[in-house]
């Protein structure tokens, strides 16, 4: 395990470069992001450990970042003053572009992985905006009417994007649809929906889950229809957007406090990583690696058997925790997988002013 200290700044987000296997960026904030400056760290993984190649200070806290998919040296950050800034790590001090349209804190930015020429942002002002790095104004504004903590483009389509908000809903937007209908909104999925089973399970008690703030979500990298979402109620849920009315196809309980970040593995279709306010990072399987034939029946049987063994009655779908890392001493705010090399390497940041780079295989039982 490698460690880097973000002295005086509390980590909020971490991202591996999509171009270099040894470059990591960290978005951070002074005073836990409540008041004060922000700092973007550009870090290098070397034989001597993690070194700071460059850093950029901002006037307000930084809550998220995304590497450009078109330019190897550019990185966009989300700030607490409602601004979005694009930095070129080969240049000094100042951003090469800055936008100021959001009315409140910008909490997420995400680059379009398919088209590569746009990125999106989400804000506490209840909007998702789409931007081009070459334009001074946003290309499109999508209202969510709720504090929106996370927005993301699909890794499989340049026209699909999603968001999760404080109203406990996952929203799907398709930019190919007419804007006049409902601002490109194609689905609004309540995250607290009870899972639907193909047959009744009389021994499984009904668990009413009240709505709660959704803080994070991520598209599966191999299965285009599956999205994982999580938030304040401590549960990670996996949805099949082809049939949103069925509720989650997998529910993964285990975290003791709110889940701040989820990220699907870039190497395995059923594995995801989570970060939580309980100061742990956990590795999960959603149970989908069972195979297509008889998968639903097998998942139901596993869920019932899990309950009969005294397991959590909220668990559903056959997924389970594979391992956890508990080296952080404060809230863990961000995690990301390394795209390169041996599968399993990842990075995590937290309010303990530390970046940790570690191998999930070392914590899997």
Residue pairs with C-beta under 8 A, 6 or more apart in sequence:
1 327
1 356
1 357
1 358
1 359
1 362
2 45
2 49
2 50
2 356
2 357
2 358
3 49
3 50
3 354
3 355
3 356
3 357
4 41
4 43
4 49
4 50
4 52
4 354
4 355
5 353
5 354
5 355
6 26
6 28
6 39
6 41
6 349
6 353
6 354
6 355
7 353
8 30
8 353
9 28
9 29
9 30
9 38
9 39
9 353
10 28
10 29
10 30
10 31
10 32
10 33
10 330
10 333
10 350
10 351
10 352
10 353
11 26
11 27
11 28
11 333
11 334
11 349
11 350
11 351
11 353
11 354
11 355
12 27
12 28
12 29
12 33
12 61
12 62
12 63
12 64
12 333
12 334
12 349
13 26
13 27
13 62
13 63
13 64
13 65
13 333
13 334
13 349
14 24
14 25
14 26
14 27
14 334
14 335
14 336
14 347
14 348
14 349
14 355
15 24
15 25
15 65
15 66
15 67
15 75
15 336
16 23
16 24
16 67
16 336
16 337
16 338
16 339
16 340
16 347
17 23
17 24
17 25
17 67
17 72
18 67
18 69
18 339
19 67
19 72
20 72
21 45
21 338
21 339
21 340
21 341
22 44
22 45
22 46
23 42
23 43
23 44
23 45
23 53
24 42
24 43
24 44
24 45
24 50
24 347
24 355
24 357
25 40
25 41
25 42
25 43
25 65
25 67
25 75
26 40
26 41
26 43
26 65
26 334
26 349
26 355
27 38
27 40
27 62
27 63
27 64
27 65
27 77
27 78
27 334
28 38
28 39
28 40
28 41
28 62
28 349
29 36
29 37
29 38
29 39
29 61
29 62
29 63
29 80
30 36
30 37
30 38
30 39
30 61
32 351
33 61
33 63
33 80
34 61
36 61
37 57
37 58
37 59
37 60
37 61
38 57
38 58
38 59
38 60
38 61
38 62
38 77
38 79
38 80
39 55
39 56
39 57
39 58
39 62
40 55
40 56
40 58
40 62
40 65
40 75
40 77
40 87
41 52
41 55
41 355
42 52
42 53
42 54
42 55
42 56
42 75
42 89
43 50
43 51
43 52
43 53
43 355
44 50
44 51
44 52
44 53
45 357
50 355
50 357
53 89
54 89
56 87
56 93
56 95
58 77
58 79
58 85
59 79
59 81
60 79
60 80
60 81
60 83
61 79
61 80
62 77
62 78
62 79
62 80
63 78
63 79
63 80
63 105
63 106
63 107
63 108
64 77
64 78
64 106
64 107
64 108
64 109
65 75
65 76
65 77
65 78
65 109
66 75
66 76
66 109
66 110
66 111
66 119
67 74
67 75
67 111
68 74
68 75
68 76
68 86
68 111
68 119
68 133
69 111
69 112
69 113
69 116
70 116
70 117
70 133
71 88
71 133
73 88
73 89
73 90
74 86
74 87
74 88
74 89
74 96
74 133
75 86
75 87
75 89
76 84
76 85
76 86
76 87
76 109
76 111
76 119
76 133
77 84
77 85
77 87
77 109
78 84
78 106
78 107
78 108
78 109
78 121
79 85
79 105
79 106
80 105
80 106
81 100
81 105
82 100
82 101
82 102
82 103
82 104
82 105
82 106
82 123
82 125
83 98
83 99
83 100
83 102
83 106
84 98
84 99
84 100
84 102
84 106
84 109
84 121
84 131
85 95
85 97
85 98
85 99
86 95
86 96
86 97
86 98
86 133
87 95
87 96
88 96
97 133
97 136
99 131
99 136
99 137
99 138
101 129
101 137
101 138
101 141
102 121
102 123
102 125
102 127
102 129
103 123
103 125
104 123
104 124
104 125
105 123
105 124
106 121
106 122
106 123
107 122
107 123
107 124
107 148
107 149
107 150
108 121
108 122
108 148
108 149
108 150
108 151
108 152
109 119
109 120
109 121
110 119
110 120
110 121
110 151
110 152
110 153
111 118
111 119
111 153
112 118
112 119
112 120
112 153
112 158
113 153
113 155
114 153
114 154
114 155
114 156
114 157
114 158
115 158
117 132
117 133
117 134
118 130
118 131
118 132
118 139
118 153
118 158
119 130
119 131
119 133
119 153
120 128
120 129
120 130
120 131
120 151
120 152
120 153
120 161
121 128
121 129
121 131
121 151
122 128
122 129
122 144
122 148
122 149
122 150
122 151
122 163
123 129
123 148
124 147
124 148
126 143
126 144
126 145
126 146
126 147
126 148
126 165
127 141
127 142
127 143
127 144
127 148
128 141
128 142
128 144
128 148
128 151
128 161
128 163
128 173
129 138
129 139
129 140
129 141
129 142
130 138
130 139
130 140
130 141
130 142
130 161
130 175
131 138
131 139
132 139
140 175
142 163
142 173
142 183
142 184
142 185
143 183
144 163
144 165
144 171
145 167
146 165
146 166
146 167
146 169
147 165
147 166
147 213
148 163
148 164
148 165
148 166
149 164
149 165
149 166
149 213
149 214
149 215
149 216
149 231
150 163
150 164
150 214
150 215
150 216
150 217
151 161
151 162
151 163
152 161
152 162
152 163
152 217
152 218
152 219
153 160
153 161
154 160
154 161
154 162
154 219
154 224
155 219
155 221
156 219
156 224
157 224
159 174
159 175
159 176
160 172
160 173
160 174
160 175
161 172
161 173
161 175
162 170
162 171
162 172
162 173
162 217
162 219
162 227
163 170
163 171
163 173
163 217
164 170
164 171
164 191
164 214
164 215
164 216
164 217
164 229
164 231
165 171
165 213
165 214
166 213
166 214
167 211
168 190
168 191
168 192
168 211
168 212
168 213
168 214
168 231
169 188
169 189
169 190
169 191
169 214
170 187
170 188
170 189
170 191
170 214
170 217
170 227
170 229
170 239
171 185
171 187
171 188
171 189
172 185
172 186
172 187
172 188
172 189
172 241
173 183
173 184
173 185
173 186
174 184
174 186
175 184
177 184
177 186
187 241
187 244
189 239
189 241
189 244
190 211
191 211
191 214
191 229
191 231
191 237
191 248
192 209
192 210
192 211
192 212
192 233
193 247
193 248
194 206
194 207
194 208
194 209
194 247
195 246
195 247
195 248
195 249
195 251
195 316
195 317
196 245
196 246
196 247
197 300
198 296
198 297
198 300
199 300
201 300
201 303
201 304
203 304
203 307
203 308
204 303
204 304
204 307
204 313
205 313
207 313
207 314
209 233
209 235
209 314
210 233
212 231
212 232
212 233
213 231
213 232
214 229
214 230
214 231
214 232
215 230
215 231
215 232
215 258
215 259
215 260
215 261
216 229
216 230
216 231
216 259
216 260
216 261
216 262
217 227
217 228
217 229
217 230
217 262
218 227
218 228
218 262
218 263
218 264
218 272
219 226
219 227
219 264
220 226
220 227
220 228
220 264
220 269
221 264
221 265
221 266
221 269
222 269
223 269
223 288
225 240
225 241
225 242
226 238
226 239
226 240
226 241
226 249
226 288
227 238
227 239
227 241
228 236
228 237
228 238
228 239
228 262
228 264
228 272
228 286
229 236
229 237
229 239
229 262
230 236
230 237
230 259
230 262
230 274
231 258
231 259
232 258
233 258
234 253
234 254
234 255
234 256
234 257
234 258
234 259
234 276
235 251
235 252
235 253
235 255
235 259
235 314
236 251
236 252
236 253
236 255
236 259
236 262
236 272
236 274
236 284
237 248
237 250
237 251
237 252
238 248
238 249
238 250
238 251
238 252
238 286
238 288
238 317
238 319
239 247
239 248
239 249
240 246
240 249
248 316
248 317
249 286
249 288
249 299
249 317
250 286
250 287
250 288
250 299
250 316
250 317
250 318
250 319
251 314
251 315
251 316
251 317
251 319
252 284
252 286
252 315
252 319
252 320
252 321
253 312
253 314
253 315
254 282
254 284
254 312
254 321
255 274
255 276
255 278
255 280
255 282
256 276
256 278
257 276
257 277
257 278
258 276
258 277
259 274
259 275
259 276
260 275
260 276
260 277
260 331
260 332
260 333
260 334
261 274
261 275
261 332
261 333
261 334
261 335
262 272
262 273
262 274
262 275
263 272
263 273
263 274
263 335
263 336
263 337
264 271
264 272
265 271
265 272
265 273
265 337
265 343
266 337
266 339
266 343
267 337
267 343
267 344
268 343
269 288
269 289
270 285
270 286
270 287
270 288
270 289
270 319
271 283
271 284
271 285
271 322
272 283
272 284
272 286
273 281
273 282
273 283
273 284
273 335
273 337
273 346
273 360
274 281
274 282
274 284
274 335
275 281
275 332
275 333
275 334
275 335
275 348
275 350
276 282
276 331
276 332
277 331
277 332
279 326
279 328
279 329
279 330
279 331
279 332
279 350
280 324
280 325
280 326
280 328
280 332
281 324
281 325
281 328
281 332
281 335
281 346
281 348
282 321
282 323
282 324
282 325
283 321
283 322
283 323
283 324
283 360
283 363
283 364
284 319
284 320
284 321
284 322
285 319
285 320
285 322
286 317
286 319
287 299
287 302
287 317
287 318
287 319
287 320
288 295
288 319
290 298
290 299
290 318
298 318
299 316
299 317
299 318
302 317
302 318
303 315
303 316
303 317
303 318
306 312
306 315
307 313
307 315
322 360
322 364
322 365
323 360
323 363
323 364
323 365
324 363
325 348
325 356
325 358
325 360
325 363
327 356
327 358
328 348
328 350
328 352
328 354
328 356
329 350
329 352
329 354
330 350
330 351
330 352
331 350
331 351
332 348
332 349
332 350
333 349
333 350
333 351
334 348
334 349
334 350
335 346
335 347
335 348
335 349
336 346
336 347
337 345
337 346
338 345
338 346
338 347
342 359
344 359
344 360
344 361
345 357
345 358
345 359
345 360
346 357
346 358
346 359
346 360
347 355
347 356
347 357
347 358
348 355
348 356
348 358
349 355
349 356
